[in-house]
């Protein structure tokens, strides 16, 4: 089944619905994990957005996939936002706070956009760019509701700043430097763009990130395998993994723990009460 996003949103609105939640994930593994929690699902694709519609408890959910890095996703997302009362980014992240462990949840209060990697700039350049970098605030009421639900479910969770940067930060020393530089708890590659699009549209947005790699963990060089559109070149991925075998083994075990935590956290918040209610036409 194929429809344009704008047609789908307008048709849904015309039918009249109660408050609904839009979920955005990036990697395929995250998308499938959240989709597996939904009932009565249907897949829709307009050639630009991959959408899974379904229900969780009494909540109507639209699950979107941005791809890693969310290249061009904000532009495709914007016309789709009119049909939703809130948007939640769910996914994995790198830890920047040394106190955070694999599987811990982070609810962003705000998200910075970084335009440099720490190994590519001297300290003077970092100060200059830091002043020019943008930040976007997540909806505080929505974030509080998410935080309370996670804590009630017994999930280790903190609130703090997030950081979006357009490459995987693979060295522990660089993660620690970014954390100190921005005062951020976690780093990812998509949140800023998505939340900024919601801010422009007046849609409450929040971000729930699960720590995959801790601040002290080095990673395989996944940047070698990432294409510009966020997909993975498997022929380049294998050499990147084999180049750092011990680090790769540790990453795989961390990934398993983080995905269990992501599924548990998602199942705890998908029925969160919306931060606003719309008057849907009959």
C-alpha positions as MATLAB code, in Angstrom:
seq = 'XXXXXXXXXXXXXXXXXXXXXXXXXXXXXXXXXXXXXXXXXXXXXXXXXXXXXXXXXXXXXXXXXXXXXXXXXXXXXXXXXXXXXXXXXXXXXXXXXXXXXXXXXXXXXXXXXXXXXXXXXXXXXXXXXXXXXXXXXXXXXXXXXXXXXXXXXXXXXXXXXXXXXXXXXXXXXXXXXXXXXXXXXXXXXXXXXXXXXXXXXXXXXXXXXXXXXXXXXXXXXXXXXXXXXXXXXXXXXXXXXXXXXXXXXXXXXXXXXXXXXXXXXXXXXXXXXXXXXXXXXX';
ca = [
       0.000    0.000    0.000;
       1.392    3.410   -0.944;
       0.128    6.895   -0.150;
       1.786   10.263    0.082;
       2.507   11.440    3.601;
       0.398   14.589    3.197;
      -2.568   12.552    1.914;
      -2.265   10.128    4.812;
      -2.114   12.894    7.419;
      -5.058   14.804    5.971;
      -7.189   11.670    5.591;
      -6.501   10.630    9.172;
      -7.365   14.096   10.439;
     -10.605   14.166    8.479;
     -11.713   10.871   10.039;
     -11.301   12.332   13.521;
      -8.959   10.804   16.086;
      -8.039   11.134   19.689;
      -4.556   12.349   20.619;
      -1.788   10.454   18.853;
       1.918   10.029   19.243;
       4.577   10.000   16.534;
       7.708    7.969   17.282;
      10.931    8.488   15.340;
      13.699    5.900   15.293;
      16.869    5.866   13.197;
      18.513    2.459   12.766;
      16.556   -0.539   11.518;
      17.175   -2.424   14.764;
      15.511    0.390   16.741;
      12.580    0.605   14.328;
      11.898   -3.128   14.535;
      12.162   -3.129   18.337;
       9.463   -0.471   18.717;
       7.295   -1.896   15.924;
       7.289   -5.219   17.763;
       5.492   -3.566   20.681;
       2.572   -2.335   18.557;
      -0.695   -4.103   17.809;
      -2.817   -3.920   14.652;
       0.110   -2.590   12.625;
       0.070   -1.519    9.002;
       3.019   -0.478    6.869;
       2.871    2.629    4.692;
       5.573    3.920    2.393;
       5.443    6.962    0.158;
       8.923    6.445   -1.227;
      10.400    8.950    1.229;
       9.164    7.966    4.688;
       8.895    4.491    6.123;
       5.873    4.437    8.438;
       4.414    1.758   10.680;
       1.004    2.576   12.155;
      -0.343    0.681   15.126;
      -1.679    0.842   18.645;
      -0.267    0.484   22.113;
      -2.928    0.198   24.800;
      -5.347    3.000   23.823;
      -2.685    5.094   22.135;
      -2.478    5.489   18.370;
       1.132    5.384   17.230;
       2.858    6.308   13.999;
       6.396    4.953   13.887;
       8.808    6.599   11.450;
      12.338    5.636   10.435;
      14.804    8.469    9.828;
      17.930    6.385    9.022;
      21.184    6.988   10.862;
      22.105   10.672   10.688;
      18.610   11.647    9.501;
      19.927   13.166    6.270;
      17.097   15.231    4.768;
      14.617   13.710    7.207;
      13.503   16.985    8.812;
      12.280   18.283    5.445;
      10.330   15.094    4.781;
       8.954   15.046    8.323;
       7.661   18.621    8.484;
       4.467   18.200    6.374;
       3.669   15.049    8.340;
       3.642   16.736   11.749;
       0.236   18.408   11.477;
      -1.572   15.170   12.306;
       0.106   14.525   15.658;
      -0.053   15.862   19.184;
       3.498   15.006   20.180;
       6.653   13.388   18.856;
       9.131   11.190   20.682;
      12.590   10.254   19.431;
      13.581    6.810   20.706;
      16.948    5.223   20.093;
      20.438    4.316   21.214;
      23.166    6.813   22.037;
      26.749    7.082   23.110;
      27.367    7.983   26.726;
      29.226   11.230   27.397;
      28.727   11.299   31.164;
      31.165    8.857   32.839;
      28.505    8.024   35.430;
      26.142    6.528   32.841;
      26.225    2.797   32.137;
      25.080    0.690   29.208;
      21.294    0.383   29.371;
      20.702    3.604   31.297;
      17.984    5.868   29.888;
      18.496    9.562   29.201;
      15.618   11.995   28.742;
      16.878   15.101   26.960;
      15.972   18.509   28.383;
      17.623   20.142   25.389;
      19.843   19.094   22.516;
      22.900   20.799   21.092;
      24.011   20.566   17.481;
      27.761   20.109   17.103;
      29.416   21.007   13.816;
      32.842   19.667   14.583;
      34.543   16.558   15.867;
      36.922   17.179   18.782;
      39.875   15.603   17.004;
      39.452   18.028   14.079;
      39.677   21.348   15.938;
      42.096   23.080   18.253;
      40.887   24.490   21.563;
      40.459   28.027   20.194;
      38.378   26.745   17.307;
      36.246   24.668   19.695;
      35.401   27.748   21.763;
      34.470   29.726   18.656;
      32.292   27.002   17.152;
      30.671   26.186   20.493;
      29.370   29.756   20.720;
      27.876   29.511   17.237;
      26.283   26.097   17.643;
      22.520   25.902   18.023;
      20.452   24.191   20.674;
      16.789   23.260   20.848;
      14.708   22.714   23.991;
      12.547   19.629   24.401;
       9.017   20.052   25.737;
       9.498   20.144   29.539;
       6.072   18.750   30.468;
       6.373   15.888   27.999;
       9.917   15.121   29.204;
       8.750   15.101   32.833;
       5.944   12.648   32.071;
       8.374   10.325   30.317;
      10.873   10.538   33.162;
       8.216    9.763   35.764;
       6.942    6.739   33.829;
      10.446    5.320   33.471;
      11.214    5.797   37.137;
       7.875    4.207   38.084;
       8.846    1.200   35.944;
      12.123    0.848   37.857;
      14.282    1.896   34.905;
      17.524    3.746   35.645;
      16.969    7.140   34.075;
      18.465   10.627   34.133;
      17.556   13.950   32.583;
      20.171   16.044   30.873;
      21.416   17.660   27.690;
      21.917   15.700   24.508;
      24.278   16.345   21.644;
      23.804   15.635   17.942;
      26.865   15.271   15.738;
      26.993   13.934   12.190;
      29.515   11.169   12.716;
      30.046    8.346   15.159;
      32.371    9.374   17.988;
      34.547    6.289   18.215;
      37.279    7.266   20.689;
      36.616    7.425   24.430;
      38.822   10.481   24.881;
      36.737   12.387   22.349;
      33.469   11.372   24.010;
      34.756   12.565   27.349;
      35.906   15.835   25.766;
      32.511   16.410   24.155;
      30.711   15.660   27.407;
      32.816   18.175   29.298;
      32.638   20.755   26.522;
      28.837   20.728   26.199;
      27.791   19.506   29.617;
      25.893   16.783   27.734;
      24.946   13.323   28.936;
      24.691   11.488   25.614;
      25.447   11.868   21.915;
      23.508   10.744   18.857;
      23.203   11.642   15.173;
      19.526   12.584   14.744;
      17.770   14.232   17.684;
      18.558   17.896   17.044;
      17.166   17.929   13.502;
      13.951   16.137   14.483;
      13.221   18.220   17.587;
      14.040   21.444   15.723;
      11.497   20.528   13.026;
       8.899   19.978   15.753;
       9.732   23.341   17.349;
       9.121   25.086   14.024;
       5.789   23.280   13.676;
       4.705   23.906   17.275;
       4.564   20.189   18.102;
       5.778   19.103   21.574;
       8.808   16.851   21.240;
      11.033   14.844   23.562;
      13.888   12.378   23.237;
      14.495    9.085   25.024;
      17.955    7.674   24.463;
      19.415    4.440   25.814;
      23.152    4.408   26.442;
      24.868    1.825   24.234;
      28.576    2.597   24.541;
      29.796    4.173   27.760;
      31.953    7.286   27.825;
      35.027    5.190   28.556;
      34.416    2.776   25.658;
      36.165    2.964   22.290;
      34.180    1.775   19.259;
      34.872    0.162   15.903;
      35.143    2.824   13.198;
      31.544    2.695   11.986;
      32.101    5.909   10.020;
      33.967    3.834    7.428;
      30.772    1.909    6.671;
      28.135    4.654    6.766;
      26.786    5.948    3.472;
      25.604    9.541    3.091;
      21.955    8.453    3.379;
      22.589    6.687    6.705;
      22.531    3.151    5.360;
      25.401    0.760    6.020;
      27.838   -0.578    3.457;
      28.276   -4.132    4.749;
      31.445   -4.658    2.705;
      33.088   -1.787    4.567;
      31.557   -2.711    7.911;
      33.270   -6.084    8.200;
      36.841   -4.712    7.896;
      35.968   -2.002   10.443;
      34.816   -4.639   12.919;
      37.775   -6.922   12.316;
      40.239   -4.057   12.728;
      39.383   -3.796   16.442;
      38.298   -7.326   17.445;
      38.249   -6.940   21.236;
      36.405   -3.638   21.000;
      33.948   -5.231   18.569;
      33.195   -8.121   20.944;
      32.561   -5.703   23.802;
      30.329   -3.606   21.551;
      28.218   -6.631   20.584;
      27.600   -7.549   24.220;
      26.761   -3.912   25.002;
      24.360   -3.809   22.066;
      22.430   -6.783   23.400;
      22.060   -5.178   26.838;
      21.123   -1.809   25.378;
      18.450   -3.273   23.095;
      16.832   -5.090   26.017;
      16.763   -1.791   27.883;
      15.366    0.041   24.845;
      12.474   -2.395   24.479;
      11.695   -2.156   28.199;
      11.847    1.642   28.192;
       9.710    1.935   25.060;
       7.062   -0.377   26.465;
       6.928    1.832   29.573;
       6.314    5.125   27.753;
       4.308    4.413   24.592;
       1.047    5.012   26.439;
       2.258    8.304   27.920;
      -0.448   10.946   28.262;
      -0.135   13.603   25.584;
       0.965   17.104   26.499;
      -1.832   18.696   24.530;
      -5.194   17.681   23.136;
      -6.449   18.735   19.732;
      -9.993   19.333   18.631;
     -10.363   16.829   15.801;
     -13.114   17.591   13.265;
     -16.007   15.182   13.093;
];
